[in-house]
Amino acid sequence: MAVLQTIMNAFGAAILVPVVIFIICLIMRINIKKSINSAILAGVGLVGFSMITDYFTPVISPVVNKMVKIAHLNLPVLDIGWQATAVIAYSTKIGMIFIGVLLVWQIFLFAIKWTNVFMPSDLWNNYSLILWGSETFLLTNNMWLASVLMLFGNMVCLLYSEVIAKRWSTYYGYPQCTLTAPHQVGNVPYALAMNWLFSKLGVDKVNLNPETIQKKLGFLGDPMIIGFIIGFGLGIIGNITTLTSINSWGQIFTVGITTSAVMAIFPKVGSLFASAFSAITSASQKSMQKGGREWYVAVNDALGYGETATLTTGILMIPFALILAFILPGNIIVPVMCLTGFAYDSEINIALADGNIIKALIMDICIFSGQLYIGSYFASTFTKISREVGVNMPKGSLMVIGFVAANITMGLITIAFLTQNPIIIGAVVLLYLVQFLYYKRHKDKVTDLIEKYSDYSAIRKPAAETPNVS
């Protein structure tokens, strides 16, 4: 297990993912030249994504911190972000065991066709499952209970990943790919329910997507211009009390132009990454034509981050998140580090809403409200784990939380397992099995229903002239 973590730390996703892609290509009997090309393109794409987000986050974070101060959020729990959360998860005493167990488990589930999603290609995001297992072990000192929770949670997330696979891959333009990060796909059932509900309520009639914006506003609707306007507006909000300062205006314009750059560059990097899967997609389609199975490769959630509607929704969510933290009774969390990562959380909602920013934003607000409560509930446990692995508490905070540890689905499942009541745990497992069997028996029906409530062709006139934003 220690060897596996050493390999992960030494090489990282930009190397491990291409290796997995190369192996998949060889298994699918793709020639060496195409296999190598696919692997390198995948690595180039991942490095490109990291370079963009690594540059963007330090630019926008100071503005976010100013907004937190303006909102006077003096709550006892500080959000420390997914990066710190990943380090904490992989540093726990049982984290080493779980890395290897999860890898074997995911390969096993794929091999027996329990799932059509190959999750090992996104091995890094297992830290989310490991974190919940670590919290359970800390509270119960029961290794078996923690392990079963982790493995069961993985099965739940794989189900939701497969349910959303076609919609996500279609919208973002990554054939035969899907998300498997538990802290993302755990939101699928709520996103599906809200997408249906809001469609029934007529929210679809207000269809604010990059296409309609560009059509109505001309050059102002260009993704690059949209990025500048959104970033500039966010900078104004963050510096609202110091607009007479030249430094503030420097920061405002920097955020604007940097956001504009992300909007312009990200799709180009995305097209490079997408081309890494062309050989696999072609081989997969040939296999399906011969009666083979349809399956999806797990990919990192960074792939959709910079898509115009996704990043726009994520940035617009920042002030709403601060308002929610301030007004929701019972919340004890100051959201900070999660604010720059809302675009990740918006991907499933944007894909379901087919780029409708208004609809996805409302869905984001609802889900984030639930996350604040789950995070508040588990804050003390997360803090204990953080201290156990030697994390220094940020100045002025009594407790810490990472919003990866605030996923509603995994939080509720963990609460059920912590009761150690066989009836309650059994009921949760039964609920999963009902969903699993229904989906497997009615897969086409479920997929068609998702597409139906993500279809804006009746609103976009004419549909043939408005291609997908991806």
N, C-alpha and C positions, 0 to 999 in steps of 0.2 A: 504494500500500500504506500509506503514511504517512497518507493521508487517511482510510483505513478505520480505522486504529487511533485516530486523532483522534476519529472519530465514536463508536467504542466507548467511549473514555475519557470523552467528553463526555456521552453519554446513558446508557450502562449497560444492563443487562438489562431493567430496569423500563420502559424506553422502547422499546428495540429489539424485544423480544419482542412487545409490543402492535402495533407497526408491522407485523411479520411476520404476526401473526394477522389484522390488518386486510386485508393484501394477499391472504392465503389466502382470506378471506371473499369478497373481490371476485372473485377468480378462480373461486370456486365459485358465483358469481352470487347471493350473499346480499345482501339489500337494504342500503342505506347505514346505516339506523338500527340494524339488528341488528349490522352490521359494526363500527360505532363502539362500540356497547354491549359487544360481545365484547372489543374491544381494550382499552377502559378497565377492564373487569372483570379482564382478565389483568394489567394494570399494577397495579391495586389489590391483587390477590392477591400479586403478587411483592413489592410494597412491604411488605405485611403480614407475609409470611414473613421478609423481611429485618429488620424491626423486632423480631420475636420472637427470632430467632436472634442478632441483634446485642446484644440485652439479655441473653439467656440465657448466652452464652459468657463474658462478663466476670464473671458471678456464679459460674459453675462452675469456671473456670480456676484461681483461687487454691487451691481445694480439691484439684484435680488436681496442682498444683505441690507441695502439701504431701505428697500421697501418693507422689510421685516421691522426695522427700527421705526420707520414712519408709522407702521400699524400698531406699535407699542405692544408687541406680543411678548409678554414676560411669563411664559408658561414653563413648568418644570422639566419637560422632556424635549430634548433637542434632536432633530433629525440629522443623522451624520452621513447619509447617502449610501448608495449601493456598493461603491468601491470599498468602503470600510466594512460594510456588512459581509462582503465576499471574503475579505481577509479574516474576519471573525469566525465565519462558518468553517473555513478550511483550517483554522487554528485550534478548534476545539479537540478535546481528547478523543472523541469518537468520529471526528471529521475524516480522519485517515481511513477508517474502516469503511465508512459510507461511500467514499469515492469509488473504491473497487467494487463494492456490492452493487451500487447503482449501475455501473458500467456493464457488469455481467447481467443484471436484471433487464436492462434495456435491450441488450442483444438477444436475450432469451425471449422476451415478449415479441420482438420483431420476427425472430426465427420461427416461432410457433404460430405466427400470423394473428396474434391477439391484437396487435396494432399494425397499421400500415405506415407508421411514422418511424423513421430511423433516427432515434434521438442521440446516439453517441456522437454524431457530428456537431452537436452543440453541448459537448461535455462540460464546458465551463459553467453554464447556468445551473448545474446540479447543486451549486452552493445554496440555492434557495430551499431545496428539499432538505439538504443537510442541516440548515439552520433550524427548521421546524423539528427535525429529529433530535438535534442537540438541546433545544428548549425542553422537549418532552423528557429526555434523559435527565436533564438538570432537575426537573420538578419531581420526577418519579423514581429516579435511579433504577429504572427498568429498561435494560438494553433491548429486550425482546419487543416491548411495547413501542419503543422509539424506532426500532428497525421496521416493524410492521407498518407504523404510521408513514414512514418515509417511502416504503415500497408501494403502499396503497395510494399515497398522495401522487406518486409517479404515474400510477395507472389512471387516476382521475384526470391528471393533466394531459396524458397522452390521448385520452378520449376526446377532450375538448380541443386539443391540437388538431386531431383528425377531422373533427366536425367543422372547424374553421378553415381547414387547409385550402380548399378550392377557392373560397372567397378571398382569402389573404393573398394567395399566389396570383390570382387573376388581377386583383387591384394593383398590387405592387410590381407585377410583371416579372416574377421569379418562378418560372414553371417548375412544378413538382417540388416546391419548397413550402415550408410552413414554420410557424413559431412553436417552440416547446418550452420556453422559459416559464416555469410555474407561476412566477409573480405576474406574468402577462396573461397566459391562457386560463388562469384561474378565474379571470373576469368574464370569460365567454358566456356562461349561462345568464348573467345579468345583462350583458351587452345584447344578447339575442332577444331577451325579453323586452328590453327597453327599445330596441330597434323596431320590434313589432308594435309595441304600444304607441310609440311616438309617430309611427307611420299611420296608425289608426286615428290618432289625434290630429293628423294633418300637418305635422311638422315638416314633412317632405315638401310641402308647397313653398316653404322658404328655403330654396335650394341654393345656398351660398357655397359654391365650389370654385376652384381656380378657373375652370372653363367659363362659367357664367360671369365671374368677376372680370376676366379678360375681355369677354364679349361686350360687357356693358361699359367698362372703363377704358378700353383700348390699351395703350401702352402702360397705363397705371395698373392694369391687371396682370402685367408680366410678373412671373414668380420672383424675379430679382427685385422689382420695384415693390411688390407686396412685402418682401422680406425687409427692405429698407424702412418702409412705413411702419410695420409692426415693431421692428427693433427700435426705431426712433421713438415711437410712442411709449414703449416700455422704458426707454432711457429717460424720457420726460417724467414719467410717473415716479421713477426711482430718485430723480433729482429735483422733484417738485419744490422742495424747500430751499434749494440752492441754485436757482436758475440765473442768478446774477453773477455766478462764478464762471470764469472762462474754462476752468478744469471740468466743471459739470457738463458744459456744452461739448467739450472734447470727448468725454465719456459717452454722451448721448449720440453723437455722430459715429463714434467707434462701434457702439452696439448696433446702430442702424446699418452701417456698411458691412459689418461682420455677418449679421443675419442675412443680408442681401447676398453675400458671398456664399454662404451655406446653401441658400436656395438655388444659386446658379451652378455651383460645383457638384453638389451631392448627386444629382441625377446622372451626371457624366460618370462619376465613380460607380454609381449603381448599375449603369449599363455594362461596365467592365465586369462587375461581379456576376451579373445575370448571364453574361456570355460564358461564364465558367460552367454553367449547368446545361448549355445547349446540347452537348454530346450525351449527357445523362438523360435529358428529356427525350432526345431522338431515340436512344436505345430503349428507354422505358416505353415509349409509344409503340415501337415495333414489338416489344414483348407483350404488351396488352392486346395488340392485334392478333397475336398468336395464342391468346387465352391466358396470358400471364397476369399477375396481380398489379394493381395500381398502388403505388406507394410514394411517400414524400420524404425528402431530406430535411432534417431539422437545421435551421439556420439562426444566426444571432439576430436579436431584435434591432440591432444597429442598422440593418438593411433598409428599414422604412423610415428612419429618423428624419432625414432631410427632405422627404417628399413634400411638396408645397403645402398641401392641405394638412398634412400631419404636423409639420413643424409650426405652421400657423396656429393650429388648434392648441398645440402644446404651449406655445408662448402666451396665447390668449388666456390659458388656464391659470397662469401664475397669479394675477391679482385676485381671481375668484378663489383660489386655494387659500390665500391669506385672509380673505373675508370669511370663508368657512371656518378656518381655525379660530378666528376671533369671535364668531357669533354662535357656533354650535355648542350647546350646553353639554358638559361632560368631557369635552376635548381637553387634553392636557399637553398636546404636542405643538411645538413651533416648527412648521415645515420650512426647511431651508435648502438642503442639498437635493431634495427630490424635485424642487421647482424647476431646475434646469433640465430635468429628465422627463418631463411630462409628455414629450413627443413620443417616447417609447410606449408609454401607457395609452396613448391615443391611437396607436396603429390598428388595433382590432376594431375600435369604434369607427374610425375613419373608413376602414375597409367595408364594414357593414353598411355604413351610411353612404358608401360610394363617393366619398370626397365631400359630402355635405358638412361643412365646418360647423354650422349652427347646431345641427343634430348631434354631431359627435361631441361638441363642447358640452351640451346638456347632459349627455351620457357620462362624460368625464366628471362633471360636477357631482352627479349622483353617486358614482363609484368611489370617488375620492372622499365623500362624506362618510361612507361606510368604512373606508380604510382608516380614517382618523380615529374611529371608535375601536377598531380591531387593534390598531397601533397603541392606543391608550391602554387597552386591556393587557397587552403583552409587554409594555414598556419596562416594567420592573424585572421581568424574566430576561429580556434582552440585555438589560443593564448588567445583571448578574453574570451572564455569559461574557459580556465585553470585559468586565473586570477580571474574570477568570483567566482570560487569554492575555491580560496585561494591557488593555486599551486604557489610555489616560482620559479621564472625563474632561470634556471641554469646560473652560472656565465659565462659571455662573450657572451650569446646568446640574440638576440633581440626578437626572436619568437621561438615557439616550435611546434612540430607536432608528432602525433603517426601514424605509417603507417597503422593502422586500419582505420584511417581517410584519407587514400590515395587509397582506392579501386576504380578502374576505373569505374565499373558499378554503384555502389552507388554514386560515385562522379558525374557522368554524369546525373543520375536521379535527384540528388539534384539540380544540376545547372538548369535543366529543370523546376523543381518546384519553384525555386527561382525567375524565370521570372514572376511567377504568371499569366502567359498567358494561358488561357484555351485551346487554339489551340495547343500550344507546349506540355502542360501536357497531353492533349487528345491524341496527336500523340504517346507519350511515352507509355501511357496505351494501345493504339491500337497495338503497336508493341509487347507488352507483350502478349496480347490476341491472336495475330496471332501465336506467338511461343507456347503458352499454348495449343491452339486448335489443332495445327499441331502435337504436341507431344502426346496429348491424343488420337488422331485418328490414329497415326502411331507410337505408342510406340515401338512395336516390331521392326519395320523398323529402327527407330532411334538407338535403343539398338544394333541391329545387325551391323549397320554401324559403331558405336563406337568400337565395338569389332573387326570389320574388320581391322580398321586402328590402332588397338592395338594388332594385332595378329602377332607375330614374329615366328610362327611355321615354316614358309618357310625359315627363316634365321637360326634358331637354328636347327642343324642337329645332330642326329635325335631329333625331338621334344619330343618324349616319354621319352627320357633320361634326359631332362632338365626341371624339375618341376618348377612351379612358385616360385619366390624368397620369397614369403610370407610363 
